Amino acid sequence: MSERNEIVVIGSTSSPLTSLVSQLRMFGSKVVLMDQVIEAKKQIAQPQVGMVIVDLEGVEDGLDLIRELSFLFRGMPILASAVKGNLTEAREAIGLGAADYLHLPVEEDKLKSIIQNYCSQFFDPELGRGRRIITNDPGMRRLLGQVRRVARSQASVLIQGESGTGKELIARFVHQVSDRPKGPFIAINCAALPENLLESELFGHAKGAFTGATADRKGKFLQANGGTIFLDEISEMSLNLQAKMLRVLQEREVDPVGGKAAISLDVRVVASTNRDLKAYAMEGNFREDLYYRLNVFPVQLPPLRERSKDVLLLSNSFRKRFVAELARNDISFSKRSMVALTNYQWPGNVRELENVIQRALLMAEGAQIEPEDLMLDVPDDLDTGADSGGSMEAVEGDSFTGDEEDIRLPIGTTVRQMEEILIHRTLNEVNGNRTRAAELLGISIRTLRNKLNEYAAR
């Protein structure tokens, strides 16, 4: 992979933005300033690009662009910038996927630190974002051994499991241990786009195929040629599109929308869902023939509550990572917090655990993380003599984390502001479902309601 040292800045040629570009170039960065969003997207797709800055005041619907770029270029640091910025806009931008928010003009030392931070922390999706799979659970180890054996075949893989169990990470693991790890790994969330856009995203389109199709576009299948395509939330695909998907898998070729001829494919297909897909198909919501085509090798991921030995192992791994990312002094878990971690049921699975540990490191003020820093609904009278479920020491070999999505905050954000950002972002992720948000945040619905009333009263 080539060195990612180019920064794409999207916005108008206003004085503050051109000054920012000059500063970036002064630090030795290669910078491309673009005022056309369509052309900017093409540039961002180039392998040398390592960071993107969006001028919210210089492009139309800048926040929508933040959301779109975060979806299209997962792992790429997307930064928002503005001259007349404010905390509300910063919270919204970060909630939509921005890695940071720059209030222009930016002091040179701060800007230099930002460049070093984000350009060096880019996680290439094709490399699994630099993460390992950590586990001591016998069932998970057996499953990973089975995946290793089947990965070198061409068999389709269907990963099923609750939200937050790490389905995308297992998909990347399949790709990494297959016979095509140097090929592309292309992921797409089938629930994130309406049917007409999803068809174009998957299969591509020819120039003039529909209004706005100003050039030929490769779909995700062609982008994945020679590698692996990951179809996340496959159960949410419409029945009409399922029929077209079945043909692609059967014929091993794809017809771009408006194209003149089919194009041959060499793609490994991995799909995932948090539903019981067989039952869903029997109810008429999913094509049975497509189900059997996808379910050549089934992978059923266990929820975290069934992997109690992994809770402290994962907690320690996340603790080490966030200590480094937050640049704070090392901090350990108290015995009472370890008991709290192992007594909790983790309805949000590994993703929830990751969020809880990150939040605890932001909240903790002493030399240890205490139960109150975790903000979990567990009994106050914790029995510290109970078996805490395993050692805090990480083991070598396969490790397991959930679907990663780092929450980055503007420098100078207070703990109180961080809490508000985290709560609003979680609500956004679950479409406003307060009960589900409270579960993922590890707090009671009453606490969540009180927090929201507090924010509204400010």
LUMRO-903798 format. One record per residue (C-alpha): chain; z, x, y; residue in one letter; residue number from 1. Coordinates in nm, 3 decimals. Layout:
% residues N
<A; <Z; X; Y>; A; NUM>
...
This chain:
% residues 458
<A; <0.000; 0.000; 0.000>; M; 1>
<A; <-0.093; 0.140; 0.336>; S; 2>
<A; <0.170; 0.210; 0.601>; E; 3>
<A; <0.246; -0.100; 0.805>; R; 4>
<A; <0.269; 0.042; 1.154>; N; 5>
<A; <0.069; -0.208; 1.360>; E; 6>
<A; <0.229; -0.477; 1.577>; I; 7>
<A; <0.033; -0.791; 1.665>; V; 8>
<A; <0.140; -0.957; 1.992>; V; 9>
<A; <0.013; -1.312; 2.046>; I; 10>
<A; <0.011; -1.446; 2.402>; G; 11>
<A; <-0.151; -1.434; 2.743>; S; 12>
<A; <-0.204; -1.118; 2.946>; T; 13>
<A; <0.090; -1.198; 3.174>; S; 14>
<A; <0.275; -0.916; 3.345>; S; 15>
<A; <0.595; -0.933; 3.133>; P; 16>
<A; <0.395; -0.936; 2.809>; L; 17>
<A; <0.167; -0.647; 2.906>; T; 18>
<A; <0.479; -0.453; 3.006>; S; 19>
<A; <0.621; -0.521; 2.659>; L; 20>
<A; <0.299; -0.397; 2.501>; V; 21>
<A; <0.313; -0.080; 2.712>; S; 22>
<A; <0.672; -0.019; 2.603>; Q; 23>
<A; <0.580; -0.064; 2.236>; L; 24>
<A; <0.292; 0.180; 2.268>; R; 25>
<A; <0.519; 0.428; 2.445>; M; 26>
<A; <0.731; 0.436; 2.129>; F; 27>
<A; <0.423; 0.531; 1.926>; G; 28>
<A; <0.343; 0.188; 1.784>; S; 29>
<A; <-0.012; 0.069; 1.744>; K; 30>
<A; <-0.024; -0.266; 1.926>; V; 31>
<A; <-0.291; -0.536; 1.931>; V; 32>
<A; <-0.254; -0.800; 2.205>; L; 33>
<A; <-0.443; -1.121; 2.122>; M; 34>
<A; <-0.469; -1.451; 2.309>; D; 35>
<A; <-0.667; -1.640; 2.042>; Q; 36>
<A; <-0.447; -1.773; 1.761>; V; 37>
<A; <-0.725; -1.804; 1.501>; I; 38>
<A; <-0.832; -1.443; 1.550>; E; 39>
<A; <-0.468; -1.331; 1.552>; A; 40>
<A; <-0.410; -1.487; 1.208>; K; 41>
<A; <-0.702; -1.288; 1.068>; K; 42>
<A; <-0.557; -0.971; 1.216>; Q; 43>
<A; <-0.207; -1.037; 1.078>; I; 44>
<A; <-0.354; -1.061; 0.728>; A; 45>
<A; <-0.463; -0.696; 0.750>; Q; 46>
<A; <-0.255; -0.456; 0.535>; P; 47>
<A; <-0.155; -0.229; 0.826>; Q; 48>
<A; <0.031; -0.501; 1.020>; V; 49>
<A; <0.410; -0.469; 1.000>; G; 50>
<A; <0.541; -0.704; 1.270>; M; 51>
<A; <0.430; -0.997; 1.488>; V; 52>
<A; <0.558; -1.103; 1.832>; I; 53>
<A; <0.475; -1.454; 1.959>; V; 54>
<A; <0.501; -1.521; 2.334>; D; 55>
<A; <0.633; -1.878; 2.338>; L; 56>
<A; <0.524; -1.923; 2.700>; E; 57>
<A; <0.179; -1.773; 2.652>; G; 58>
<A; <0.049; -1.980; 2.360>; V; 59>
<A; <0.025; -2.353; 2.311>; E; 60>
<A; <0.286; -2.499; 2.071>; D; 61>
<A; <0.451; -2.159; 2.024>; G; 62>
<A; <0.735; -2.292; 1.807>; L; 63>
<A; <0.487; -2.462; 1.574>; D; 64>
<A; <0.304; -2.130; 1.549>; L; 65>
<A; <0.632; -1.959; 1.451>; I; 66>
<A; <0.674; -2.210; 1.169>; R; 67>
<A; <0.315; -2.169; 1.050>; E; 68>
<A; <0.316; -1.788; 1.055>; L; 69>
<A; <0.650; -1.775; 0.872>; S; 70>
<A; <0.496; -1.990; 0.599>; F; 71>
<A; <0.161; -1.811; 0.579>; L; 72>
<A; <0.298; -1.455; 0.592>; F; 73>
<A; <0.624; -1.465; 0.401>; R; 74>
<A; <0.822; -1.145; 0.440>; G; 75>
<A; <0.653; -1.049; 0.765>; M; 76>
<A; <0.898; -1.018; 1.058>; P; 77>
<A; <0.786; -1.280; 1.313>; I; 78>
<A; <0.963; -1.238; 1.650>; L; 79>
<A; <0.965; -1.492; 1.935>; A; 80>
<A; <0.966; -1.384; 2.301>; S; 81>
<A; <0.999; -1.555; 2.640>; A; 82>
<A; <1.082; -1.474; 3.001>; V; 83>
<A; <1.256; -1.804; 3.073>; K; 84>
<A; <1.422; -1.820; 2.734>; G; 85>
<A; <1.753; -1.987; 2.649>; N; 86>
<A; <1.993; -2.016; 2.358>; L; 87>
<A; <1.862; -2.357; 2.251>; T; 88>
<A; <1.508; -2.224; 2.221>; E; 89>
<A; <1.636; -1.914; 2.039>; A; 90>
<A; <1.821; -2.131; 1.786>; R; 91>
<A; <1.512; -2.345; 1.728>; E; 92>
<A; <1.282; -2.044; 1.687>; A; 93>
<A; <1.515; -1.878; 1.436>; I; 94>
<A; <1.558; -2.208; 1.253>; G; 95>
<A; <1.179; -2.223; 1.214>; L; 96>
<A; <1.162; -1.875; 1.064>; G; 97>
<A; <1.164; -1.625; 1.352>; A; 98>
<A; <1.339; -1.299; 1.263>; A; 99>
<A; <1.462; -1.245; 1.619>; D; 100>
<A; <1.427; -1.369; 1.977>; Y; 101>
<A; <1.338; -1.136; 2.266>; L; 102>
<A; <1.436; -1.231; 2.620>; H; 103>
<A; <1.180; -1.046; 2.836>; L; 104>
<A; <1.196; -0.790; 2.980>; P; 105>
<A; <1.368; -0.593; 2.701>; V; 106>
<A; <1.566; -0.275; 2.762>; E; 107>
<A; <1.400; 0.031; 2.609>; E; 108>
<A; <1.690; 0.125; 2.379>; D; 109>
<A; <1.714; -0.229; 2.245>; K; 110>
<A; <1.338; -0.252; 2.192>; L; 111>
<A; <1.330; 0.081; 2.009>; K; 112>
<A; <1.610; -0.040; 1.781>; S; 113>
<A; <1.421; -0.363; 1.712>; I; 114>
<A; <1.106; -0.174; 1.612>; I; 115>
<A; <1.300; 0.054; 1.379>; Q; 116>
<A; <1.485; -0.242; 1.232>; N; 117>
<A; <1.204; -0.479; 1.154>; Y; 118>
<A; <0.909; -0.249; 1.085>; C; 119>
<A; <1.121; -0.052; 0.838>; S; 120>
<A; <1.273; -0.361; 0.675>; Q; 121>
<A; <0.943; -0.530; 0.588>; F; 122>
<A; <0.959; -0.660; 0.232>; F; 123>
<A; <0.613; -0.674; 0.079>; D; 124>
<A; <0.586; -1.001; -0.119>; P; 125>
<A; <0.368; -0.825; -0.378>; E; 126>
<A; <0.658; -0.590; -0.452>; L; 127>
<A; <0.910; -0.868; -0.494>; G; 128>
<A; <1.057; -0.796; -0.149>; R; 129>
<A; <1.233; -0.490; -0.286>; G; 130>
<A; <1.487; -0.691; -0.487>; R; 131>
<A; <1.605; -0.658; -0.846>; R; 132>
<A; <1.732; -0.914; -1.092>; I; 133>
<A; <2.106; -0.863; -1.154>; I; 134>
<A; <2.277; -1.029; -1.451>; T; 135>
<A; <2.544; -0.976; -1.716>; N; 136>
<A; <2.489; -1.319; -1.867>; D; 137>
<A; <2.374; -1.298; -2.235>; P; 138>
<A; <2.149; -1.602; -2.199>; G; 139>
<A; <1.976; -1.462; -1.890>; M; 140>
<A; <1.928; -1.127; -2.062>; R; 141>
<A; <1.765; -1.295; -2.362>; R; 142>
<A; <1.542; -1.495; -2.128>; L; 143>
<A; <1.433; -1.183; -1.939>; L; 144>
<A; <1.354; -1.010; -2.268>; G; 145>
<A; <1.134; -1.303; -2.370>; Q; 146>
<A; <0.960; -1.298; -2.032>; V; 147>
<A; <0.888; -0.926; -2.070>; R; 148>
<A; <0.723; -0.988; -2.409>; R; 149>
<A; <0.506; -1.277; -2.295>; V; 150>
<A; <0.417; -1.136; -1.952>; A; 151>
<A; <0.139; -0.909; -2.082>; R; 152>
<A; <-0.048; -1.206; -2.227>; S; 153>
<A; <-0.258; -1.445; -2.021>; Q; 154>
<A; <-0.033; -1.743; -2.101>; A; 155>
<A; <0.058; -1.975; -1.817>; S; 156>
<A; <0.430; -1.984; -1.738>; V; 157>
<A; <0.624; -2.292; -1.625>; L; 158>
<A; <0.964; -2.218; -1.466>; I; 159>
<A; <1.205; -2.510; -1.441>; Q; 160>
<A; <1.550; -2.510; -1.287>; G; 161>
<A; <1.766; -2.646; -1.008>; E; 162>
<A; <1.699; -2.550; -0.647>; S; 163>
<A; <1.836; -2.206; -0.565>; G; 164>
<A; <1.836; -2.065; -0.918>; T; 165>
<A; <1.571; -1.803; -0.842>; G; 166>
<A; <1.245; -1.949; -0.972>; K; 167>
<A; <1.026; -1.750; -0.735>; E; 168>
<A; <1.206; -1.428; -0.822>; L; 169>
<A; <1.136; -1.487; -1.192>; I; 170>
<A; <0.770; -1.556; -1.105>; A; 171>
<A; <0.754; -1.219; -0.928>; R; 172>
<A; <0.925; -1.061; -1.229>; F; 173>
<A; <0.651; -1.203; -1.456>; V; 174>
<A; <0.392; -1.043; -1.227>; H; 175>
<A; <0.571; -0.707; -1.211>; Q; 176>
<A; <0.605; -0.663; -1.588>; V; 177>
<A; <0.257; -0.797; -1.668>; S; 178>
<A; <-0.055; -0.587; -1.718>; D; 179>
<A; <-0.165; -0.666; -1.360>; R; 180>
<A; <0.124; -0.552; -1.135>; P; 181>
<A; <-0.115; -0.373; -0.898>; K; 182>
<A; <-0.306; -0.696; -0.839>; G; 183>
<A; <-0.203; -0.948; -0.570>; P; 184>
<A; <0.087; -1.189; -0.606>; F; 185>
<A; <0.002; -1.504; -0.410>; I; 186>
<A; <0.261; -1.781; -0.365>; A; 187>
<A; <0.209; -2.130; -0.227>; I; 188>
<A; <0.452; -2.419; -0.192>; N; 189>
<A; <0.269; -2.731; -0.313>; C; 190>
<A; <0.513; -2.959; -0.129>; A; 191>
<A; <0.467; -2.796; 0.211>; A; 192>
<A; <0.118; -2.922; 0.295>; L; 193>
<A; <-0.058; -3.262; 0.289>; P; 194>
<A; <-0.317; -3.316; 0.015>; E; 195>
<A; <-0.630; -3.236; 0.219>; N; 196>
<A; <-0.486; -2.912; 0.358>; L; 197>
<A; <-0.341; -2.808; 0.023>; L; 198>
<A; <-0.681; -2.843; -0.145>; E; 199>
<A; <-0.838; -2.614; 0.114>; S; 200>
<A; <-0.547; -2.368; 0.090>; E; 201>
<A; <-0.575; -2.353; -0.290>; L; 202>
<A; <-0.951; -2.352; -0.342>; F; 203>
<A; <-1.086; -2.235; -0.006>; G; 204>
<A; <-1.368; -2.391; 0.195>; H; 205>
<A; <-1.715; -2.313; 0.320>; A; 206>
<A; <-1.810; -2.295; 0.686>; K; 207>
<A; <-1.882; -2.645; 0.818>; G; 208>
<A; <-1.711; -2.821; 0.525>; A; 209>
<A; <-1.505; -3.025; 0.771>; F; 210>
<A; <-1.417; -3.035; 1.138>; T; 211>
<A; <-1.254; -2.707; 1.233>; G; 212>
<A; <-1.398; -2.510; 0.940>; A; 213>
<A; <-1.564; -2.250; 1.160>; T; 214>
<A; <-1.593; -1.985; 0.888>; A; 215>
<A; <-1.578; -1.943; 0.511>; D; 216>
<A; <-1.219; -1.918; 0.388>; R; 217>
<A; <-1.091; -1.778; 0.062>; K; 218>
<A; <-0.838; -2.004; -0.103>; G; 219>
<A; <-0.518; -1.886; -0.270>; K; 220>
<A; <-0.682; -1.874; -0.613>; F; 221>
<A; <-0.952; -1.634; -0.496>; L; 222>
<A; <-0.696; -1.431; -0.302>; Q; 223>
<A; <-0.503; -1.396; -0.630>; A; 224>
<A; <-0.806; -1.282; -0.831>; N; 225>
<A; <-0.701; -0.995; -1.055>; G; 226>
<A; <-0.335; -1.085; -1.007>; G; 227>
<A; <-0.095; -1.379; -1.021>; T; 228>
<A; <-0.078; -1.711; -0.837>; I; 229>
<A; <0.259; -1.884; -0.809>; F; 230>
<A; <0.243; -2.262; -0.763>; L; 231>
<A; <0.589; -2.352; -0.635>; D; 232>
<A; <0.702; -2.717; -0.658>; E; 233>
<A; <0.394; -2.806; -0.865>; I; 234>
<A; <0.546; -3.148; -0.941>; S; 235>
<A; <0.489; -3.256; -0.578>; E; 236>
<A; <0.109; -3.218; -0.602>; M; 237>
<A; <-0.087; -3.545; -0.579>; S; 238>
<A; <-0.246; -3.687; -0.895>; L; 239>
<A; <-0.592; -3.651; -0.740>; N; 240>
<A; <-0.537; -3.280; -0.676>; L; 241>
<A; <-0.381; -3.237; -1.020>; Q; 242>
<A; <-0.716; -3.339; -1.173>; A; 243>
<A; <-0.894; -3.066; -0.976>; K; 244>
<A; <-0.624; -2.816; -1.069>; M; 245>
<A; <-0.672; -2.899; -1.438>; L; 246>
<A; <-1.042; -2.822; -1.413>; R; 247>
<A; <-0.972; -2.486; -1.248>; V; 248>
<A; <-0.734; -2.391; -1.531>; L; 249>
<A; <-0.973; -2.511; -1.802>; Q; 250>
<A; <-1.293; -2.360; -1.666>; E; 251>
<A; <-1.137; -2.050; -1.505>; R; 252>
<A; <-1.347; -2.104; -1.197>; E; 253>
<A; <-1.297; -2.256; -0.854>; V; 254>
<A; <-1.520; -2.471; -0.629>; D; 255>
<A; <-1.444; -2.410; -0.259>; P; 256>
<A; <-1.450; -2.730; -0.050>; V; 257>
<A; <-1.807; -2.770; 0.072>; G; 258>
<A; <-1.922; -2.470; -0.135>; G; 259>
<A; <-2.254; -2.450; -0.320>; K; 260>
<A; <-2.141; -2.285; -0.644>; A; 261>
<A; <-1.832; -2.227; -0.857>; A; 262>
<A; <-1.671; -1.881; -0.853>; I; 263>
<A; <-1.522; -1.722; -1.165>; S; 264>
<A; <-1.150; -1.646; -1.171>; L; 265>
<A; <-0.924; -1.393; -1.341>; D; 266>
<A; <-0.581; -1.523; -1.241>; V; 267>
<A; <-0.244; -1.549; -1.415>; R; 268>
<A; <-0.086; -1.887; -1.332>; V; 269>
<A; <0.291; -1.929; -1.289>; V; 270>
<A; <0.424; -2.268; -1.176>; A; 271>
<A; <0.773; -2.396; -1.095>; S; 272>
<A; <0.958; -2.721; -1.040>; T; 273>
<A; <1.315; -2.844; -1.005>; N; 274>
<A; <1.226; -3.158; -1.201>; R; 275>
<A; <1.213; -3.228; -1.574>; D; 276>
<A; <0.833; -3.213; -1.568>; L; 277>
<A; <0.779; -3.359; -1.915>; K; 278>
<A; <0.986; -3.668; -1.830>; A; 279>
<A; <0.816; -3.686; -1.491>; Y; 280>
<A; <0.477; -3.685; -1.667>; A; 281>
<A; <0.584; -3.953; -1.915>; M; 282>
<A; <0.677; -4.172; -1.617>; E; 283>
<A; <0.319; -4.141; -1.492>; G; 284>
<A; <0.396; -3.917; -1.195>; N; 285>
<A; <0.232; -3.605; -1.336>; F; 286>
<A; <-0.071; -3.557; -1.558>; R; 287>
<A; <0.035; -3.486; -1.917>; E; 288>
<A; <-0.274; -3.275; -1.985>; D; 289>
<A; <-0.194; -3.054; -1.686>; L; 290>
<A; <0.170; -3.031; -1.796>; Y; 291>
<A; <0.070; -2.897; -2.138>; Y; 292>
<A; <-0.181; -2.659; -1.978>; R; 293>
<A; <0.096; -2.514; -1.757>; L; 294>
<A; <0.375; -2.522; -2.014>; N; 295>
<A; <0.233; -2.258; -2.251>; V; 296>
<A; <0.546; -2.048; -2.202>; F; 297>
<A; <0.843; -2.249; -2.066>; P; 298>
<A; <1.128; -2.082; -1.878>; V; 299>
<A; <1.442; -2.289; -1.817>; Q; 300>
<A; <1.667; -2.119; -1.560>; L; 301>
<A; <2.038; -2.200; -1.600>; P; 302>
<A; <2.241; -2.308; -1.296>; P; 303>
<A; <2.493; -2.057; -1.161>; L; 304>
<A; <2.788; -2.267; -1.282>; R; 305>
<A; <2.674; -2.184; -1.637>; E; 306>
<A; <2.663; -1.810; -1.560>; R; 307>
<A; <3.024; -1.758; -1.454>; S; 308>
<A; <3.019; -1.387; -1.542>; K; 309>
<A; <2.745; -1.333; -1.283>; D; 310>
<A; <2.926; -1.485; -0.984>; V; 311>
<A; <3.129; -1.176; -0.890>; L; 312>
<A; <2.847; -0.942; -0.989>; L; 313>
<A; <2.610; -1.119; -0.752>; L; 314>
<A; <2.876; -1.153; -0.484>; S; 315>
<A; <2.928; -0.778; -0.482>; N; 316>
<A; <2.554; -0.712; -0.467>; S; 317>
<A; <2.513; -0.947; -0.170>; F; 318>
<A; <2.823; -0.797; -0.004>; R; 319>
<A; <2.677; -0.445; -0.020>; K; 320>
<A; <2.342; -0.563; 0.112>; R; 321>
<A; <2.480; -0.757; 0.407>; F; 322>
<A; <2.728; -0.481; 0.499>; V; 323>
<A; <2.424; -0.255; 0.543>; A; 324>
<A; <2.209; -0.516; 0.721>; E; 325>
<A; <2.486; -0.618; 0.961>; L; 326>
<A; <2.577; -0.252; 1.023>; A; 327>
<A; <2.948; -0.326; 0.988>; R; 328>
<A; <3.228; -0.127; 0.826>; N; 329>
<A; <3.259; -0.175; 0.452>; D; 330>
<A; <3.478; -0.466; 0.350>; I; 331>
<A; <3.601; -0.576; 0.008>; S; 332>
<A; <3.695; -0.907; -0.151>; F; 333>
<A; <4.063; -0.994; -0.178>; S; 334>
<A; <4.183; -1.107; -0.520>; K; 335>
<A; <4.231; -1.461; -0.389>; R; 336>
<A; <3.872; -1.473; -0.261>; S; 337>
<A; <3.744; -1.355; -0.601>; M; 338>
<A; <3.931; -1.640; -0.767>; V; 339>
<A; <3.788; -1.883; -0.510>; A; 340>
<A; <3.435; -1.760; -0.582>; L; 341>
<A; <3.472; -1.806; -0.957>; T; 342>
<A; <3.646; -2.146; -0.929>; N; 343>
<A; <3.372; -2.298; -0.714>; Y; 344>
<A; <3.092; -2.491; -0.890>; Q; 345>
<A; <2.799; -2.365; -0.675>; W; 346>
<A; <2.584; -2.680; -0.647>; P; 347>
<A; <2.335; -2.477; -0.439>; G; 348>
<A; <2.328; -2.201; -0.703>; N; 349>
<A; <2.245; -1.838; -0.620>; V; 350>
<A; <2.091; -1.924; -0.284>; R; 351>
<A; <2.416; -2.092; -0.178>; E; 352>
<A; <2.619; -1.792; -0.298>; L; 353>
<A; <2.400; -1.557; -0.095>; E; 354>
<A; <2.447; -1.769; 0.219>; N; 355>
<A; <2.824; -1.791; 0.165>; V; 356>
<A; <2.861; -1.412; 0.133>; I; 357>
<A; <2.650; -1.351; 0.443>; Q; 358>
<A; <2.857; -1.602; 0.639>; R; 359>
<A; <3.184; -1.452; 0.510>; A; 360>
<A; <3.087; -1.107; 0.633>; L; 361>
<A; <3.016; -1.252; 0.975>; L; 362>
<A; <3.345; -1.444; 0.982>; M; 363>
<A; <3.586; -1.188; 0.827>; A; 364>
<A; <3.801; -1.002; 1.078>; E; 365>
<A; <4.032; -0.800; 0.852>; G; 366>
<A; <3.974; -0.529; 0.592>; A; 367>
<A; <3.909; -0.787; 0.320>; Q; 368>
<A; <3.717; -1.111; 0.276>; I; 369>
<A; <3.972; -1.391; 0.235>; E; 370>
<A; <3.918; -1.744; 0.094>; P; 371>
<A; <3.913; -1.895; 0.445>; E; 372>
<A; <3.619; -1.667; 0.533>; D; 373>
<A; <3.422; -1.817; 0.244>; L; 374>
<A; <3.475; -2.172; 0.376>; M; 375>
<A; <3.457; -2.322; 0.026>; L; 376>
<A; <3.618; -2.647; -0.085>; D; 377>
<A; <3.861; -2.499; -0.339>; V; 378>
<A; <4.238; -2.555; -0.381>; P; 379>
<A; <4.461; -2.364; -0.137>; D; 380>
<A; <4.709; -2.265; -0.411>; D; 381>
<A; <4.472; -2.028; -0.594>; L; 382>
<A; <4.609; -1.868; -0.911>; D; 383>
<A; <4.539; -1.498; -0.856>; T; 384>
<A; <4.653; -1.422; -1.207>; G; 385>
<A; <4.360; -1.611; -1.356>; A; 386>
<A; <4.060; -1.437; -1.506>; D; 387>
<A; <3.825; -1.391; -1.215>; S; 388>
<A; <3.518; -1.390; -1.435>; G; 389>
<A; <3.426; -1.023; -1.448>; G; 390>
<A; <3.416; -0.695; -1.263>; S; 391>
<A; <3.294; -0.659; -0.907>; M; 392>
<A; <3.100; -0.351; -1.004>; E; 393>
<A; <2.723; -0.394; -1.032>; A; 394>
<A; <2.551; -0.279; -1.350>; V; 395>
<A; <2.231; -0.088; -1.390>; E; 396>
<A; <1.927; -0.264; -1.531>; G; 397>
<A; <1.804; -0.614; -1.456>; D; 398>
<A; <1.970; -0.783; -1.164>; S; 399>
<A; <1.942; -1.139; -1.043>; F; 400>
<A; <1.927; -1.288; -0.697>; T; 401>
<A; <1.802; -1.623; -0.582>; G; 402>
<A; <1.505; -1.707; -0.364>; D; 403>
<A; <1.565; -1.481; -0.065>; E; 404>
<A; <1.543; -1.603; 0.288>; E; 405>
<A; <1.727; -1.384; 0.536>; D; 406>
<A; <1.868; -1.542; 0.852>; I; 407>
<A; <1.827; -1.301; 1.143>; R; 408>
<A; <2.006; -1.359; 1.472>; L; 409>
<A; <1.944; -1.234; 1.826>; P; 410>
<A; <2.155; -0.935; 1.921>; I; 411>
<A; <2.464; -1.059; 2.108>; G; 412>
<A; <2.492; -1.388; 1.915>; T; 413>
<A; <2.857; -1.489; 1.882>; T; 414>
<A; <3.014; -1.603; 1.554>; V; 415>
<A; <3.042; -1.958; 1.693>; R; 416>
<A; <2.672; -1.959; 1.785>; Q; 417>
<A; <2.584; -1.813; 1.446>; M; 418>
<A; <2.772; -2.095; 1.275>; E; 419>
<A; <2.578; -2.356; 1.474>; E; 420>
<A; <2.244; -2.190; 1.395>; I; 421>
<A; <2.328; -2.176; 1.024>; L; 422>
<A; <2.431; -2.542; 1.011>; I; 423>
<A; <2.122; -2.667; 1.195>; H; 424>
<A; <1.892; -2.450; 0.985>; R; 425>
<A; <2.047; -2.579; 0.662>; T; 426>
<A; <2.006; -2.939; 0.781>; L; 427>
<A; <1.643; -2.865; 0.862>; N; 428>
<A; <1.588; -2.724; 0.511>; E; 429>
<A; <1.723; -3.043; 0.346>; V; 430>
<A; <1.546; -3.283; 0.585>; N; 431>
<A; <1.869; -3.390; 0.754>; G; 432>
<A; <2.058; -3.478; 0.434>; N; 433>
<A; <2.417; -3.412; 0.543>; R; 434>
<A; <2.568; -3.442; 0.196>; T; 435>
<A; <2.327; -3.183; 0.056>; R; 436>
<A; <2.371; -2.959; 0.360>; A; 437>
<A; <2.750; -2.967; 0.320>; A; 438>
<A; <2.714; -2.869; -0.046>; E; 439>
<A; <2.490; -2.572; 0.037>; L; 440>
<A; <2.718; -2.460; 0.322>; L; 441>
<A; <3.025; -2.486; 0.100>; G; 442>
<A; <3.211; -2.721; 0.335>; I; 443>
<A; <3.316; -3.085; 0.317>; S; 444>
<A; <3.098; -3.359; 0.466>; I; 445>
<A; <3.387; -3.434; 0.703>; R; 446>
<A; <3.389; -3.074; 0.830>; T; 447>
<A; <3.014; -3.087; 0.879>; L; 448>
<A; <3.038; -3.412; 1.071>; R; 449>
<A; <3.310; -3.273; 1.297>; N; 450>
<A; <3.105; -2.959; 1.365>; K; 451>
<A; <2.799; -3.164; 1.462>; L; 452>
<A; <3.007; -3.382; 1.695>; N; 453>
<A; <3.148; -3.067; 1.853>; E; 454>
<A; <2.798; -2.928; 1.917>; Y; 455>
<A; <2.676; -3.259; 2.060>; A; 456>
<A; <2.970; -3.269; 2.304>; A; 457>
<A; <2.887; -2.932; 2.461>; R; 458>
